[in-house]
Amino acid sequence: MRTTLLDPPQAPPLSQQMRGLAALLLYGVREMHREAHTLAAALARHPVMHVLPSQEAWRLCVDQPAVGDGLHAGLRFDNEPGYMAGMYRALAQMVMQDMQGIDLSAESFVDLHDTAVHGVFARSTLVHGLGMCRSSTLEAIAGFTAPGAGFPASLQGLGVRDALHVAEPGLEGIEQIRKGLRLPDETSTVCLTVGGNASVTGLEELQAGGETWCRVTLPVTMGRGRLASTRALRTWPKTAAQLMGRIQACLDECRKDCAAAAEDPDVKLRAIALCCRSLEQLHPFPDGNARTIGVLVLNKLLLEQGLPPAALEDANRLDAYSVAEVMQDIKEGQERFALIARNTAPRGVDGCSHPTAVTHRRPDPIAVPPCSGSAPHSRPCRYGWP
């Protein structure tokens, strides 16, 4: 299908823009299915996560409101081609690290992000890159999306304006999400809308928090004044060392509070909610913050503390909801995860999920890589494996 789509003599009567779009979407689907095998194997080995049907893992990785909005049927994730493949890869990595007893650190936090965004085309590619699509653009897309192909390091994370001036023809606007932390000269601004990714009490907590690394700018009017209630969360530029230090401090504070909580799950949950919200408000990456923190980091911390995993309805609420509200979101997410685990969803002809009750069985023991006692932030495997 891909060859027919991109080969001019065989190409269907579609515009170059539509052919480029189809090629990127096929790339996302192919990469997702390739990574699904690795994820299924990792889930099957984990004594907690094995209850999650691997074909339903995508439900942990998307904004739940988008699932039924009528706009994503069959393509619920690939407004960034390669998104779900990256999330499957990172989720498998997180699960394996948890089985090995490796606690989350600032370094592994960044590594999870980089795994999640590896090979993911930025949203601007579909908006700007395809808008200027021509034959040389199709040739570039064909090369980048070929099985086993790489992406020029010189174009990873380029802004649209920078990409417009690259020397290589056909690459205007084609961009992949950049790995690594924000650069020291990058100030991140996040729009906050009450009822969307912010709440009144969440904004009050943020303003009263006294943090030096973020500010809420009031008021902010966008468009023609129709969003006058929107605030801007601006995180100030930080060096890599400062960002890493703050990330590690958040994780250390979380574990300290959890240790003091003894067996009180609500105290642990509050510590985890505060940690995830603080990391999200720090906004350490130029892109991919919510997916990293609201899916990978949240569930890693929950598993470390012996708490059930969660499938958040909307990870973007970590931007500026109150700690109590985030706690409630996590509890509802735990119920949602349990519901997903109790039901499989075989694919119908319409590509949608149709819940059907099934009985899950713990798989037969499978050998896992041995734990490394010398690994940073490692401890004996919590699940009793050698």
Phi and psi in degrees as a GROMACS rama.xvg file:
@    title "Ramachandran Plot"
@    xaxis  label "Phi"
@    yaxis  label "Psi"
@TYPE xy
-63.9339  -43.6118  ARG-2
-62.5066  -43.9575  THR-3
-62.6327  -37.4482  THR-4
-67.1827  -38.3871  LEU-5
-99.8736  -12.6199  LEU-6
-86.1633  113.547  ASP-7
-50.044  -44.2582  PRO-8
-63.7509  -27.5779  PRO-9
-103.391  -8.07169  GLN-10
-61.6359  140.164  ALA-11
-69.6615  164.445  PRO-12
-75.4786  69.6771  PRO-13
-119.138  157.873  LEU-14
-67.9848  159.066  SER-15
-60.9219  -35.58  GLN-16
-62.9961  -43.9614  GLN-17
-69.1346  -35.5628  MET-18
-66.7297  -40.4158  ARG-19
-64.2605  -42.0904  GLY-20
-61.2196  -47.0061  LEU-21
-62.2924  -38.9714  ALA-22
-63.663  -41.1828  ALA-23
-67.1387  -39.0848  LEU-24
-69.2313  -39.1818  LEU-25
-63.0092  -36.7075  LEU-26
-59.3533  -46.6313  TYR-27
-61.6979  -43.0186  GLY-28
-65.9106  -44.4182  VAL-29
-62.0305  -45.8394  ARG-30
-65.5575  -36.8884  GLU-31
-61.7025  -46.9166  MET-32
-66.6266  -32.4432  HIS-33
-65.9001  -42.8703  ARG-34
-77.3412  -19.7138  GLU-35
-61.2758  -32.3224  ALA-36
-67.2523  -42.3635  HIS-37
-64.0532  -42.968  THR-38
-64.4794  -43.289  LEU-39
-59.5006  -40.7223  ALA-40
-65.9507  -40.9431  ALA-41
-66.3635  -43.4834  ALA-42
-62.3316  -41.5382  LEU-43
-62.1823  -26.5079  ALA-44
-86.4234  -16.8638  ARG-45
-89.0806  130.915  HIS-46
-69.8766  -13.8536  PRO-47
-107.494  -50.2439  VAL-48
-74.4539  -10.5579  MET-49
-64.8544  -18.4882  HIS-50
-74.1112  -13.2914  VAL-51
-82.4701  115.546  LEU-52
-60.2142  128.211  PRO-53
-60.1272  -30.0483  SER-54
-72.5235  -10.0316  GLN-55
-106.349  4.5395  GLU-56
-61.546  -25.861  ALA-57
-60.0653  -24.9551  TRP-58
-66.4494  -23.9555  ARG-59
-76.3158  -21.2104  LEU-60
-104.934  -5.51874  CYS-61
-114.96  159.425  VAL-62
-69.1376  116.156  ASP-63
-56.4157  -37.1425  GLN-64
-59.5694  -24.4047  PRO-65
-76.264  -16.8565  ALA-66
-64.6136  -41.4974  VAL-67
-111.193  24.0652  GLY-68
-85.6065  0.661689  ASP-69
80.9635  -2.23483  GLY-70
-105.55  -9.62251  LEU-71
-122.034  17.6232  HIS-72
-55.1276  117.646  ALA-73
82.9621  -20.9293  GLY-74
-136.001  63.6938  LEU-75
-77.8164  -4.36564  ARG-76
-132.298  -23.4816  PHE-77
-94.198  44.7382  ASP-78
-73.0861  -9.76757  ASN-79
-125.164  95.202  GLU-80
-53.0512  127.6  PRO-81
96.8992  -2.21691  GLY-82
-56.787  -54.1877  TYR-83
-68.4354  -33.5543  MET-84
-60.7486  -44.7701  ALA-85
-62.1538  -40.8607  GLY-86
-68.4266  -39.9113  MET-87
-60.5338  -43.9533  TYR-88
-63.5337  -44.1824  ARG-89
-71.026  -37.1166  ALA-90
-64.2636  -41.9267  LEU-91
-61.9096  -40.5987  ALA-92
-63.2963  -44.235  GLN-93
-62.2307  -43.2374  MET-94
-63.174  -43.8998  VAL-95
-65.6602  -39.7758  MET-96
-63.53  -38.2819  GLN-97
-65.4404  -40.419  ASP-98
-63.5831  -31.0358  MET-99
-83.4687  0.60088  GLN-100
74.2295  23.1559  GLY-101
-92.1237  116.364  ILE-102
-71.745  151.755  ASP-103
-67.5114  133.047  LEU-104
-125.524  173.611  SER-105
-59.9457  -39.4242  ALA-106
-66.7649  -45.6068  GLU-107
-72.4886  -25.8439  SER-108
-60.8919  -49.6822  PHE-109
-65.048  -37.9735  VAL-110
-65.1097  -38.2866  ASP-111
-62.2412  -42.5602  LEU-112
-60.5541  -47.1716  HIS-113
-64.7027  -34.3629  ASP-114
-66.9852  -40.4517  THR-115
-67.9052  -30.1512  ALA-116
-102.552  -0.762934  VAL-117
-62.4538  126.111  HIS-118
75.3379  10.7509  GLY-119
-94.5703  126.153  VAL-120
-78.6759  133.455  PHE-121
-63.432  153.711  ALA-122
-58.8453  -29.5963  ARG-123
-63.5198  -21.7712  SER-124
-61.4267  -42.9207  THR-125
-72.8195  -28.8453  LEU-126
-86.9184  -51.733  VAL-127
-97.2137  -46.0741  HIS-128
-61.2689  -48.0871  GLY-129
-72.9286  -22.4562  LEU-130
-66.0004  -21.3665  GLY-131
-112.867  23.6882  MET-132
-65.1433  134.868  CYS-133
-143.434  -174.572  ARG-134
-59.8775  -39.1785  SER-135
-68.0977  -30.327  SER-136
-66.5462  -42.6732  THR-137
-62.4267  -39.0439  LEU-138
-63.0339  -41.1912  GLU-139
-65.203  -44.62  ALA-140
-62.6312  -39.7386  ILE-141
-60.7716  -39.36  ALA-142
-70.0984  -43.1647  GLY-143
-69.643  -30.0816  PHE-144
-99.0959  4.78032  THR-145
-67.894  147.835  ALA-146
-54.7727  126.453  PRO-147
80.443  3.94799  GLY-148
-77.8484  155.874  ALA-149
-106.622  -178.227  GLY-150
-126.733  134.651  PHE-151
-53.6896  125.274  PRO-152
-59.0311  -28.7301  ALA-153
-66.5177  -17.3396  SER-154
-108.783  -0.867752  LEU-155
-74.209  117.868  GLN-156
82.5812  8.14144  GLY-157
-65.123  138.962  LEU-158
-70.2604  162.446  GLY-159
-60.1012  -42.161  VAL-160
-63.6626  -38.8336  ARG-161
-67.632  -41.6756  ASP-162
-63.7226  -26.4561  ALA-163
-67.7431  -16.9119  LEU-164
-111.305  12.9591  HIS-165
-71.0076  153.931  VAL-166
-76.4021  -29.0154  ALA-167
-73.0605  122.05  GLU-168
-67.2573  145.936  PRO-169
88.5883  -4.35751  GLY-170
-100.281  5.30009  LEU-171
-59.5141  121.53  GLU-172
82.6716  -5.67938  GLY-173
-84.3149  121.783  ILE-174
-148.768  141.667  GLU-175
-110.233  153.506  GLN-176
-64.6123  135.134  ILE-177
-79.5969  139.06  ARG-178
-82.2256  165.933  LYS-179
87.13  177.534  GLY-180
-78.1289  165.071  LEU-181
-58.3922  146.541  ARG-182
-77.5699  156.22  LEU-183
-55.9339  -27.9992  PRO-184
-94.9359  8.46707  ASP-185
-97.6215  115.304  GLU-186
-99.4958  123.86  THR-187
-93.5678  128.381  SER-188
-118.625  126.312  THR-189
-118.448  127.831  VAL-190
-78.471  130.016  CYS-191
-113.689  126.288  LEU-192
-124.563  122.874  THR-193
-60.0167  128.901  VAL-194
93.1555  -13.7381  GLY-195
-104.779  -94.8832  GLY-196
-102.521  15.0478  ASN-197
-145.768  155.483  ALA-198
-128.386  163.559  SER-199
-60.5449  -47.5153  VAL-200
-68.3279  -32.9392  THR-201
-65.2975  -41.3806  GLY-202
-65.9672  -37.324  LEU-203
-63.9968  -43.0693  GLU-204
-62.8298  -40.8947  GLU-205
-65.1335  -42.9891  LEU-206
-68.5568  -31.7282  GLN-207
-87.9187  -5.79155  ALA-208
-71.05  -27.1281  GLY-209
72.7903  16.5526  GLY-210
-68.6642  142.1  GLU-211
-89.7185  -8.51256  THR-212
-99.7449  -1.54105  TRP-213
-150.206  152.763  CYS-214
-137.732  148.957  ARG-215
-104.07  118.912  VAL-216
-88.9712  123.792  THR-217
-126.906  142.737  LEU-218
-86.6012  167.21  PRO-219
-125.71  124.287  VAL-220
-109.488  126.672  THR-221
-116.478  157.118  MET-222
63.0603  -127.71  GLY-223
-105.537  33.6585  ARG-224
87.6938  1.67054  GLY-225
-73.1869  -18.8628  ARG-226
-114.721  45.714  LEU-227
-65.5878  -18.3951  ALA-228
-85.3835  -0.275952  SER-229
-80.6381  134.432  THR-230
-108.669  160.625  ARG-231
-112.045  121.386  ALA-232
-87.7412  110.674  LEU-233
-110.164  117.752  ARG-234
-98.0508  128.32  THR-235
-74.1927  155.397  TRP-236
-58.0944  140.09  PRO-237
-138.264  147.333  LYS-238
-73.1785  165.083  THR-239
-59.052  -39.6887  ALA-240
-64.7538  -39.6804  ALA-241
-66.8533  -42.5088  GLN-242
-64.2759  -45.6162  LEU-243
-62.9206  -39.0737  MET-244
-63.4019  -41.3426  GLY-245
-69.6031  -39.4536  ARG-246
-60.4981  -47.8347  ILE-247
-64.8343  -37.061  GLN-248
-62.8257  -40.9453  ALA-249
-61.4817  -43.9068  CYS-250
-67.2202  -40.7411  LEU-251
-65.9559  -41.7839  ASP-252
-63.3038  -38.7974  GLU-253
-61.9875  -47.1447  CYS-254
-68.3031  -34.6718  ARG-255
-63.6215  -44.7623  LYS-256
-66.861  -37.748  ASP-257
-66.9526  -38.5926  CYS-258
-64.9209  -36.6648  ALA-259
-74.3999  -15.7934  ALA-260
-79.3683  -9.06226  ALA-261
56.6555  -118.478  ALA-262
-109.798  18.8002  GLU-263
-81.3071  107.175  ASP-264
-66.3712  -31.3809  PRO-265
-68.3151  -37.5797  ASP-266
-66.4639  -41.1376  VAL-267
-63.4137  -42.0978  LYS-268
-64.2179  -38.3847  LEU-269
-64.4167  -41.6572  ARG-270
-62.8189  -41.2567  ALA-271
-68.4189  -40.9853  ILE-272
-61.9689  -44.0811  ALA-273
-64.4402  -41.0294  LEU-274
-62.8351  -48.2223  CYS-275
-65.578  -39.612  CYS-276
-65.9932  -40.8764  ARG-277
-63.1235  -41.5848  SER-278
-66.0967  -39.4252  LEU-279
-65.9035  -40.5566  GLU-280
-71.3849  -26.0226  GLN-281
-65.7571  -31.0468  LEU-282
49.243  62.4701  HIS-283
-73.0056  -17.2168  PRO-284
-112.369  152.869  PHE-285
-66.5969  -26.168  PRO-286
-158.297  156.567  ASP-287
87.5308  18.8899  GLY-288
-70.6581  -50.0738  ASN-289
-63.5477  -41.3808  ALA-290
-66.7959  -37.2073  ARG-291
-69.4053  -46.8978  THR-292
-83.0567  -44.4841  ILE-293
-76.5917  -15.1168  GLY-294
-114.894  -59.5261  VAL-295
-78.1323  -52.2706  LEU-296
-67.8499  -46.2234  VAL-297
-54.8262  -50.6929  LEU-298
-71.4991  -30.3889  ASN-299
-64.381  -43.9372  LYS-300
-67.6776  -38.5082  LEU-301
-62.2553  -45.2487  LEU-302
-65.2696  -39.2607  LEU-303
-58.8536  -35.2209  GLU-304
-94.0423  8.43493  GLN-305
72.0792  24.3671  GLY-306
-102.562  154.112  LEU-307
-64.1056  146.829  PRO-308
-64.4091  166.477  PRO-309
-138.217  145.028  ALA-310
-114.404  95.2721  ALA-311
-63.4808  145.68  LEU-312
-71.3083  -39.8031  GLU-313
-152.007  101.845  ASP-314
-64.9337  -19.7513  ALA-315
-69.4806  -13.9994  ASN-316
-69.0054  -12.8571  ARG-317
-66.3254  -16.4372  LEU-318
-58.0147  -49.8888  ASP-319
-160.284  45.2018  ALA-320
-99.3424  157.784  TYR-321
-69.0287  161.937  SER-322
-60.5111  -41.6559  VAL-323
-62.0613  -39.1249  ALA-324
-69.9607  -37.4206  GLU-325
-66.4391  -39.5255  VAL-326
-57.2799  -45.0358  MET-327
-65.064  -37.9481  GLN-328
-60.3428  -41.5274  ASP-329
-66.3993  -42.4929  ILE-330
-61.2975  -43.4035  LYS-331
-65.7417  -35.4379  GLU-332
-65.4924  -34.2552  GLY-333
-66.4581  -39.5837  GLN-334
-65.3755  -38.0427  GLU-335
-66.1852  -41.4124  ARG-336
-61.3492  -44.0497  PHE-337
-62.2864  -37.4632  ALA-338
-65.3632  -43.2804  LEU-339
-61.9763  -40.5078  ILE-340
-68.0216  -28.6629  ALA-341
-82.3031  -15.0156  ARG-342
-130.022  135.278  ASN-343
-92.1229  168.902  THR-344
-139.967  78.1855  ALA-345
-60.5605  145.875  PRO-346
-77.9  130.064  ARG-347
-90.5766  -177.818  GLY-348
-66.7199  -20.0356  VAL-349
-88.1443  0.396141  ASP-350
80.4103  2.80603  GLY-351
-95.1582  166.782  CYS-352
-91.5036  140.391  SER-353
-126.724  99.3954  HIS-354
-57.5056  135.793  PRO-355
-141.794  130.982  THR-356
-66.1872  139.486  ALA-357
-140.869  165.79  VAL-358
-107.093  126.339  THR-359
-96.4419  142.607  HIS-360
-124.605  134.971  ARG-361
-60.3889  125.548  ARG-362
-65.44  159.524  PRO-363
-59.8292  149.391  ASP-364
-56.7015  137.565  PRO-365
-125.523  136.373  ILE-366
-61.5763  137.509  ALA-367
-120.298  157.655  VAL-368
-57.8257  139.513  PRO-369
-65.9366  151.521  PRO-370
-73.9181  148.066  CYS-371
-102.413  110.206  SER-372
-65.8305  -18.8877  GLY-373
-93.7484  -1.15929  SER-374
-68.6909  145.976  ALA-375
-57.6481  136.712  PRO-376
55.9762  36.6815  HIS-377
-104.982  160.996  SER-378
-150.298  170.59  ARG-379
-55.5562  145.65  PRO-380
-53.9037  127.528  CYS-381
-71.7947  -13.6325  ARG-382
-104.41  12.5943  TYR-383
84.5983  8.34395  GLY-384
-83.6261  155.302  TRP-385
